[in-house]
Amino acid sequence: MKKILSHILLVALSSCVFNHAVYAQMGKETLENKKITAVKSFFPRVDGSFIGDPMPVYEQGEFNVFYLNDIRGGSDLGVHAFHLLSSRDLYDYKNHSEVIPYINDIDNPELLLGTGSVIKVGDTWHAWYTAHNQNVFPVESVMHATSKDKLNWTKHPEDTILPGKNYRGNDFRDPHVVWIPERQEYWMLITTRSNGRGVIAYYSSKDLKNWQDKGIFFDNDTVAPDSNLECPTLVYFNGRWYLTFSDQWPLRLTQYRVADKPEGPWHKLDDFAVDSAGFYAGKMTLKDDRLFMFGWVPTKSGNSDKGNIDWAGNLVVHELVAEKNGQLRSVIPQETENKIAEIQGNTRTLTSIKTVENNFSFGRLKSDIYAPLPDKGVITGSVTLPSDGMIMSFGVNANNIGMAYPNIVFNKKKNKIYFFNGELKDINKAKAESWIDMSLGEKVDLKIIYENSIAVFYIDNRKAFTTRMYSMPAKPWSISLPAADNIQAIFTLKQMP
């Protein structure tokens, strides 16, 4: 009976997908998106839409970033068509707009497209992606499309993979396909659930057409075993295999595990996160012998620091460097460094405009206040941490620094860096919105790339800390230390056009 049901479902999928007229017309929002041909940004998105779940592929000098295009309040019933940005330098992006459409039919499995992966084999591009529709069963399935030019795609409904009896039909998504040389076969990792646990299943294939369910690839070892492990990737890099995923709750961190063999066993290092919760759904890709991770920083409702966190936002890219024990460092991509050096911009030393002292319930602070920053720039510098740590505050009210928010706290005692959306005066009572674990010494070296409300802190060339701060533009900012300490900070700013 189950085989008959699967056959009926597959026939239904096929008949819907081949009804080309259903999705032949692009929505008006997508047509507007298509008019934009180029984006120049360290954290790009195309005006009128937002980037969700990037699926990067590097080929012949170019990063091809497929992603789920998020149009909010669009006129269609369907959402999240695959769009494509391409770039050689991670700053100048070409917008190819929609490449794989959803099907704007409330009864079609492809009403909403979900994350997948794209690979090129020979002269053919293959995309495996999620079809999602709450009105059909199963809610989620895995689908296949091919292309010769990465722009025009043919869907293959006959290749649809439905969740097996051991997996939950509402959670069967995010297929990631990778060639495994040791096994001379392709593996497909799939985010799913089994016995109430979030797991990663895997399938194997010799021809990218016939797939065998091989069972659970990775069982959940996070703080919440029931959390879904979203957007997995598997890459061989620097003599080791790396598995990544983002826990859907409660930490929402892009995490990684390390193994000597593609099947594991997988080891969780002490520091297992690529960034903070300000960076989500990171997926890896290789450029020759270098490793990159592409994720997104969310927007917030009402463009307010106090707003709820949205799904999707702007693209953020890190380069990952492996240490001897397999630990990964998140650093500025060399392409980005080259672009910063290439762009002509005014460079100047930053000096504080005022120093104030204030008593708070947690102690007395001395604060150096700096003038508002231009809209886009790169800050380079260092701060000496003589005692417990420091606080960097943005959105400063020069007359009452205690009301400043957001705040980034470098806590030496706990070896953590926190991001707080509460006011400085109440920071000891607030719950951090995100954090990273990092040992802190007597000095912190910083490189901060920021554009408008986004700031990514690269710390000691070891860790990335991605933030969204709507209160940052056009307002003063400050550095605060315990009042008994002398503030020793040196910063330069390169303003970007």
ZAMARGU-4260 file (C-alpha; in steps of 0.2 Angstrom, whole numbers, plus 5000, padded with zeros to 4 digits):
<rodrens>
0) 5000/5000/5000 | 5014/5012/5004 | 5023/5009/4987 | 5006/5012/4978 | 5004/5028/4988
5) 5021/5034/4984 | 5018/5030/4965 | 5002/5040/4966 | 5011/5055/4974 | 5025/5054/4961
10) 5012/5054/4947 | 5004/5069/4955 | 5021/5078/4956 | 5025/5074/4938 | 5008/5081/4931
15) 5010/5097/4941 | 5028/5100/4936 | 5025/5097/4918 | 5011/5110/4917 | 5023/5123/4911
20) 5009/5137/4910 | 5008/5137/4929 | 5025/5145/4931 | 5028/5153/4914 | 5023/5170/4920
25) 5036/5179/4932 | 5028/5189/4946 | 5029/5208/4945 | 5041/5208/4960 | 5053/5196/4951
30) 5052/5206/4935 | 5057/5222/4945 | 5071/5212/4952 | 5077/5206/4935 | 5080/5225/4930
35) 5094/5226/4942 | 5109/5220/4934 | 5123/5223/4946 | 5126/5225/4965 | 5141/5232/4973
40) 5142/5227/4991 | 5152/5217/5004 | 5135/5211/5010 | 5124/5211/4995 | 5106/5209/4992
45) 5095/5215/4977 | 5084/5229/4980 | 5066/5224/4983 | 5071/5206/4990 | 5082/5198/5003
50) 5094/5183/5002 | 5090/5167/5011 | 5100/5151/5012 | 5114/5154/4999 | 5120/5138/4990
55) 5138/5143/4983 | 5147/5135/4969 | 5164/5140/4963 | 5169/5137/4945 | 5183/5145/4934
60) 5187/5160/4944 | 5169/5164/4949 | 5158/5162/4964 | 5140/5157/4959 | 5129/5160/4973
65) 5112/5152/4971 | 5100/5157/4985 | 5081/5158/4990 | 5074/5174/4985 | 5063/5182/4999
70) 5050/5194/4992 | 5040/5201/5007 | 5022/5205/5004 | 5023/5199/4986 | 5008/5196/4974
75) 5011/5178/4971 | 5005/5163/4982 | 5022/5155/4980 | 5038/5160/4987 | 5057/5157/4987
80) 5062/5155/4969 | 5080/5151/4966 | 5090/5167/4961 | 5108/5168/4956 | 5122/5181/4960
85) 5139/5179/4953 | 5156/5187/4958 | 5174/5186/4956 | 5179/5197/4970 | 5165/5196/4982
90) 5160/5214/4980 | 5155/5216/4962 | 5140/5205/4959 | 5131/5201/4943 | 5112/5199/4946
95) 5105/5184/4936 | 5088/5185/4945 | 5077/5170/4944 | 5084/5154/4938 | 5073/5140/4945
100) 5055/5146/4948 | 5042/5140/4961 | 5025/5135/4954 | 5011/5147/4959 | 4998/5134/4962
105) 4991/5131/4980 | 4990/5113/4977 | 5007/5110/4969 | 5022/5103/4979 | 5033/5117/4973
110) 5023/5131/4979 | 5038/5135/4990 | 5056/5131/4986 | 5068/5126/4999 | 5087/5125/5001
115) 5097/5112/4991 | 5114/5112/4982 | 5121/5114/4965 | 5135/5104/4957 | 5143/5103/4940
120) 5147/5086/4932 | 5155/5087/4915 | 5145/5100/4905 | 5129/5099/4915 | 5124/5108/4931
125) 5113/5098/4943 | 5102/5106/4956 | 5094/5096/4970 | 5081/5106/4980 | 5067/5106/4992
130) 5048/5107/4987 | 5037/5112/5002 | 5018/5114/5003 | 5008/5113/5018 | 4993/5108/5008
135) 5000/5092/5001 | 5007/5076/5008 | 5021/5074/5010 | 5024/5092/5015 | 5042/5091/5009
140) 5051/5081/4995 | 5067/5083/4986 | 5068/5087/4967 | 5080/5088/4953 | 5084/5100/4939
145) 5098/5101/4926 | 5105/5115/4916 | 5119/5118/4903 | 5122/5136/4907 | 5116/5138/4925
150) 5103/5150/4920 | 5090/5140/4910 | 5084/5124/4920 | 5074/5109/4916 | 5065/5100/4930
155) 5065/5081/4931 | 5050/5076/4942 | 5053/5058/4938 | 5069/5060/4950 | 5059/5066/4965
160) 5064/5058/4981 | 5050/5056/4994 | 5053/5054/5013 | 5055/5035/5018 | 5045/5027/5032
165) 5059/5032/5045 | 5059/5050/5041 | 5046/5064/5045 | 5037/5070/5029 | 5035/5088/5036
170) 5054/5088/5038 | 5064/5081/5023 | 5074/5095/5015 | 5090/5104/5011 | 5098/5091/5000
175) 5117/5093/4999 | 5125/5082/4985 | 5144/5079/4985 | 5156/5067/4976 | 5165/5055/4988
180) 5181/5049/4979 | 5184/5035/4992 | 5167/5027/4988 | 5167/5032/4969 | 5149/5038/4972
185) 5138/5053/4976 | 5131/5056/4993 | 5116/5066/4997 | 5114/5073/5014 | 5096/5077/5019
190) 5089/5087/5035 | 5076/5077/5043 | 5069/5069/5059 | 5069/5052/5065 | 5061/5046/5082
195) 5058/5064/5087 | 5077/5069/5085 | 5084/5081/5072 | 5096/5070/5061 | 5105/5071/5044
200) 5101/5056/5033 | 5110/5051/5018 | 5107/5043/5001 | 5120/5036/4988 | 5120/5036/4970
205) 5132/5031/4955 | 5123/5041/4942 | 5114/5056/4951 | 5097/5047/4946 | 5095/5032/4956
210) 5097/5035/4975 | 5098/5022/4989 | 5093/5027/5007 | 5108/5023/5018 | 5100/5028/5034
215) 5106/5041/5047 | 5122/5050/5043 | 5124/5061/5058 | 5114/5060/5074 | 5110/5075/5084
220) 5124/5080/5097 | 5118/5098/5100 | 5111/5105/5116 | 5094/5101/5109 | 5092/5084/5101
225) 5075/5088/5094 | 5082/5103/5084 | 5083/5101/5065 | 5100/5102/5058 | 5098/5113/5043
230) 5107/5117/5027 | 5121/5103/5029 | 5137/5103/5019 | 5151/5091/5018 | 5168/5095/5011
235) 5186/5088/5011 | 5198/5101/5016 | 5216/5102/5022 | 5217/5083/5025 | 5200/5081/5035
240) 5182/5080/5031 | 5171/5094/5038 | 5152/5093/5041 | 5142/5109/5044 | 5124/5112/5049
245) 5114/5126/5057 | 5104/5121/5072 | 5086/5127/5070 | 5084/5130/5089 | 5089/5136/5102
250) 5106/5142/5098 | 5104/5145/5079 | 5123/5143/5076 | 5131/5137/5060 | 5141/5123/5068
255) 5155/5111/5061 | 5161/5093/5065 | 5178/5085/5060 | 5182/5068/5054 | 5196/5058/5046
260) 5184/5049/5035 | 5168/5055/5025 | 5157/5044/5035 | 5164/5049/5052 | 5166/5047/5067
265) 5163/5065/5069 | 5171/5075/5082 | 5164/5091/5091 | 5179/5102/5095 | 5178/5114/5110
270) 5175/5129/5098 | 5163/5122/5085 | 5154/5137/5079 | 5159/5147/5063 | 5151/5164/5069
275) 5137/5170/5081 | 5118/5168/5079 | 5119/5184/5068 | 5125/5173/5054 | 5114/5158/5049
280) 5112/5144/5036 | 5131/5145/5032 | 5136/5133/5018 | 5154/5129/5012 | 5162/5129/4995
285) 5180/5126/4989 | 5190/5138/4978 | 5205/5127/4973 | 5213/5123/4990 | 5204/5137/5000
290) 5188/5135/5010 | 5173/5148/5010 | 5157/5149/5019 | 5142/5159/5013 | 5127/5163/5025
295) 5115/5177/5029 | 5113/5190/5042 | 5094/5193/5046 | 5085/5209/5045 | 5073/5214/5059
300) 5055/5219/5058 | 5052/5237/5057 | 5070/5240/5053 | 5072/5241/5072 | 5085/5234/5084
305) 5070/5230/5095 | 5060/5221/5081 | 5059/5202/5079 | 5072/5193/5069 | 5066/5190/5051
310) 5070/5175/5040 | 5083/5181/5026 | 5093/5197/5024 | 5110/5200/5017 | 5124/5189/5011
315) 5139/5187/5022 | 5155/5178/5017 | 5169/5171/5027 | 5185/5162/5023 | 5189/5147/5034
320) 5207/5143/5038 | 5211/5126/5047 | 5223/5124/5061 | 5234/5109/5065 | 5220/5101/5076
325) 5207/5104/5063 | 5200/5120/5072 | 5193/5132/5059 | 5196/5151/5060 | 5184/5163/5052
330) 5194/5177/5043 | 5191/5190/5030 | 5192/5183/5012 | 5208/5188/5003 | 5197/5193/4989
335) 5188/5205/5001 | 5205/5212/5008 | 5211/5215/4990 | 5195/5224/4986 | 5197/5235/5001
340) 5214/5240/4996 | 5209/5243/4978 | 5194/5254/4982 | 5199/5273/4983 | 5193/5280/4999
345) 5198/5292/5012 | 5208/5285/5026 | 5210/5294/5043 | 5214/5291/5061 | 5199/5291/5073
350) 5200/5301/5089 | 5187/5302/5102 | 5177/5318/5104 | 5173/5316/5122 | 5177/5306/5137
355) 5164/5303/5151 | 5163/5293/5167 | 5147/5286/5174 | 5141/5275/5188 | 5131/5260/5185
360) 5124/5246/5196 | 5138/5235/5190 | 5152/5248/5192 | 5159/5264/5186 | 5164/5265/5168
365) 5175/5277/5158 | 5169/5280/5140 | 5178/5287/5125 | 5164/5293/5113 | 5168/5294/5094
370) 5159/5304/5080 | 5146/5295/5069 | 5153/5284/5056 | 5150/5286/5037 | 5138/5274/5029
375) 5151/5262/5023 | 5168/5258/5029 | 5182/5248/5036 | 5188/5251/5054 | 5205/5244/5059
380) 5213/5245/5076 | 5217/5238/5093 | 5211/5240/5111 | 5221/5236/5126 | 5211/5226/5139
385) 5219/5229/5156 | 5206/5221/5167 | 5189/5213/5165 | 5186/5218/5147 | 5177/5232/5137
390) 5160/5237/5130 | 5158/5244/5112 | 5142/5254/5111 | 5133/5260/5096 | 5118/5272/5095
395) 5126/5282/5108 | 5116/5297/5115 | 5131/5309/5120 | 5121/5316/5134 | 5117/5299/5142
400) 5128/5285/5137 | 5118/5273/5149 | 5104/5273/5136 | 5116/5267/5122 | 5112/5251/5112
405) 5116/5239/5105 | 5131/5234/5115 | 5145/5222/5111 | 5154/5216/5127 | 5171/5208/5127
410) 5171/5198/5143 | 5189/5192/5148 | 5183/5182/5163 | 5171/5171/5153 | 5181/5172/5137
415) 5165/5177/5127 | 5160/5191/5116 | 5141/5195/5118 | 5129/5206/5108 | 5116/5214/5118
420) 5101/5224/5112 | 5097/5231/5129 | 5103/5248/5135 | 5121/5250/5143 | 5114/5254/5160
425) 5104/5238/5161 | 5117/5227/5152 | 5120/5216/5168 | 5101/5211/5168 | 5099/5208/5150
430) 5100/5192/5140 | 5112/5192/5126 | 5105/5190/5108 | 5120/5182/5102 | 5138/5177/5107
435) 5154/5169/5102 | 5167/5159/5113 | 5184/5166/5112 | 5199/5168/5124 | 5204/5186/5126
440) 5221/5192/5130 | 5228/5209/5135 | 5224/5216/5118 | 5211/5214/5105 | 5215/5217/5086
445) 5199/5222/5077 | 5194/5224/5058 | 5176/5229/5056 | 5168/5229/5039 | 5152/5238/5040
450) 5138/5244/5028 | 5123/5254/5034 | 5116/5243/5048 | 5127/5228/5046 | 5144/5226/5055
455) 5155/5211/5054 | 5169/5210/5067 | 5184/5200/5063 | 5193/5198/5080 | 5212/5193/5081
460) 5211/5186/5064 | 5203/5171/5072 | 5184/5174/5074 | 5170/5182/5065 | 5156/5191/5074
465) 5141/5196/5063 | 5129/5209/5069 | 5114/5219/5063 | 5113/5236/5071 | 5100/5249/5065
470) 5105/5261/5078 | 5123/5262/5071 | 5121/5274/5056 | 5122/5293/5060 | 5125/5291/5078
475) 5140/5292/5089 | 5148/5276/5096 | 5159/5272/5111 | 5172/5261/5120 | 5170/5259/5138
480) 5181/5251/5151 | 5181/5251/5170 | 5185/5268/5176 | 5201/5263/5185 | 5209/5258/5168
485) 5216/5270/5155 | 5208/5267/5138 | 5221/5263/5125 | 5213/5262/5108 | 5220/5265/5091
490) 5208/5265/5076 | 5209/5270/5057 | 5194/5271/5046 | 5194/5269/5027 | 5178/5276/5021
495) 5170/5267/5006 | 5161/5275/4992
</rodrens>
